[in-house]
Amino acid sequence: MFSGVPIAHTRAAPEKCELSSRLGEKVRFPTSDGFDLPGLVLGGGSRGVLFADFLGADVCGWISLGQQLADDGYQVLLYQGRSTAPTMDADIGAAAQELADRGATSIIAGGVLHAGAAVALRAPRISGLAGVFLLHLPFEPSDGVNVPTRELEAVRKLDVPVFIGADSGGEEQARRFAEAASRDTLAIEPDAPGGVEVIKDGEPMRDKLRAFVLASMPVPAYERWRWPVGGAVALLVLAALGVVVHRRRRGRTA
């Protein structure tokens, strides 16, 4: 957690969609500027995936893919964030710190539209960064004036894999970012829906983004099998205890 943030005096960001404890572990974590953000953690382990949010509109749309990645062995953090550039930067930093505090030593972070742009700027300051994904970046095709200089420069400095996804309308800007990235994966889906809908069930972009995460930050084998093996061991222990109790009862009635 960020030090020096008095939790008792933080302002709570409102919850804009239901983050049910039936889906994962509900959490709240502090930002450096005094907000307390609601979030949801799916899965566990040392490989973290951070879905950055913009205005709380994206968070519920990430849940399905987040659950799939959790099944793949990742620790996934979704949160409900704020809207301006400085607050989005603080929110992303706090979310990355929350993942680190929960044991994630490697993190892939990204988002849609302005959240993705904010991740591009924050990425060099995310500890353990293993990759970045940017979907539907919010820039019009280049006209010689509207050039996203800061974001391009930030991506150019990254030495981690970068996934860039867009529809046909955003292809020019997507290619510009792909050229800036030293290790890029460019995915153009001409008919891709807007916003976070681009990764809903059945969308090609969803499968491509999941494949990017799997390839860029593999889960160690011992972590991938830890929970199934642990569950099997627990069942064996319970079965053994049942046998012992049964034998004791038979001995008493003999």
N, C-alpha and C positions, 0 to 999 in steps of 0.2 A: 504494500500500500504506500501511497505518498505520505511522507512524514509531515507533521505539522498541520494536518487538517483535522480540526475538532469535529468529530462525527456528530456530536450533540447539537452543533450549530449549523450543520449543512442544510441546504434547501433541497427538498426532494423533487426530482423531476417526475411529472405525472405519468402514470402508466396508461398508454394509449391503445394497447390491445392486451388480451389476456395472456400472460406468461404463466401457464398452469404448472403447478408442481407435479402434476401427473405426467408431464412431458420431460421434466428434468429437474435440476436443483435450482430453485429461485434464489437469486443473490441480489445484494445491493453493494455498491462500492463507491468510494468517494473520488471526486475529481480534484485537481489541484486548485481549482477556483471555487471550491465550496459547494458543489452539488453532489447529491447522492443518487446515483443512477440505478434503475432497476434492470436486472438482466436474468438470463437463463443459461445454465451450464448443462450441456449434454455430453455424456461420456466422460472419459478421464484419460490420464496418461501424460507423457512428456512432450507430445506433439500437439500444439494448440492451433486452432483455426479461429480467427476473429472476423466476424461479420460486422462491419461498421454500419451505423444507422444514420439516417437523415430525417429529422422531424418525427421519429417514431413510426414512419410509414413503411419501413422496410422490414422491421424485426420479425413480424409474423410470417412474412414471405420466405424468410430464411429457414424456418423450422424444419420443413420436410428434408431439405438437403442437409441441414445440420444433423438430423437424426441418422441419415444415411452415413454421413462421415463419422458420427459417433460409433455406429456399428462397424465401421472400418477400423476403429481403434483410436480415433482422435478425440481430444478434449475441445469442445466447441463452445464459444461464448457468443451469445446474442445479447444485445442491450438496446434500450430505448434512449436515444440521444437527443441532441439539440440542433439548432439550425444555422448559426452563424459560423464563419470560418474559425475564429478563435475558440469558440466553445466546442466545435467538432474536433479540433486538434486536441483540446484537453480531454474530451471524452474518449478518443481513440487511445491516447496515452494512458489513461486510467484503465481502460479495458485490457490493454496489453499488459499492464502491471498486474491486474487481477489474475490473468492467465499465468503469469510468471509466479505469482504468490501461490498459485495452486499447483505448481510443479511443472509447468510447461517450460521447457528449455529451448524449444524451437517453435516459431510462430509464422504462419502464413496469414496475412491480413489483406482485406480488400472491401470493396463496396460498389454500389451503383450510383451513377450520377455524381452529385456533389460530395457524397460520402467517399466515393472512390478517389476523387480529386484530393480530398483531405488526407486520405491514406497515403497517396503519392508523396505529399509534402511531409507527413509525419514519419514515413517509413525509415529514413536513415537513423531515427532516434528510437526505434523499437528494438529492444534487446533480444538477441536470438532470432532475428528476422531470417526466415528461410524462403520467403516468396511473397509476391504481391499480385492481387488480381484487381483489374479495373474494368468495370462494365458500363457501357453507355456513358462515357465521359461527357460532361455537360458543356461541350464547346461546339459552336457552329463550324462548318467547313471554312478552311482558311481563306481569308479575303485580303491578306496582307496587313490587316490591322488586328483582327481578333486572333492573336497567337498566344496560347497558354504557356508563356515563357517559364514561369516558376515551376509548374508541374513537369514540363518537359525536362528542365534542368535537374529536377529532383530524380526523375526516372533515369536520366542519363548517368547519374552518379551511383545507381544501385548496382551491386554485384551479385544479386540474387535473381532467380527466374521471375519473370513478369508475364502474367496472362492478361491479354487485352481483348475484350469482346465487344462487338458492336453489330448493329444492323447496317443495311446498305446506306442509310442516311448519315451514319457516323463513321463510315469506312475511311474517309480521307484523314480524319483526325486520329483514328485508331492506327492507321499505317504510320502516321507521323510519330506516334508514341512507340510503336514497335521498332521503328528505325532508331529511336533514341535509346531503347533498352539494349543492354549488351547480351542478355539471354532472354529472348522473348518467345512467347507463344501467341500467335495472332489467330483469333477466331472470328470470322465474319459470317453471320447468319442473316441473309437479306430480309427475311420475314420475321425476325425475332421480335417478340412483344417488348414494350417499353418497361422501364423500371425493373423492380425485382421479379416481375412476371417472367423475365427472361430465363430464370432458373427453376421454374415450376416443373412439376412432373411431366415428362414427355417432351420437354424442350431439348433440342440438341446441345444448346449451350450449357445446360446443366451437366450432361454427361462429359462434355469437354472440360468443364471446370473441375469436376470431381477427378477426372483422369490427371489433370494438372497437379492437384493436391497430392494424389497418390504417388506420382512420379517425382515431384519436387521435394517431398518430405515424407519418405516412407516410415511407417510405424515399425519399431523394432519387433522382431518375432516374439520375444518373450513378453512384450506388452500386449500384442495382439491376441495371444493365447492365455494371458494371465487370468482374465475373468472366467472364460469357460472352464479352464483347468481348476481354478479356485472353486467354482461351483460344483464341479465333479468331486473334488476332494471333500467339500462340505457334505455332500450327499453320502459319500462313503463313510465319513465319520458318524453321521446320523444313523446310517444303517448298522454300523458296528455297535453303537450305543444301544440300538433297539435289540440286537441279538443278545447283548449282555443282560439287559433288563429282562428279556424273555427267559433267559436261562436262570436268572436269579429267582424269578417267580415260579418257575418249574421246580427249582430246588426247594422252595419253601413249601410247596404243596405236596411234595413227595412223601 
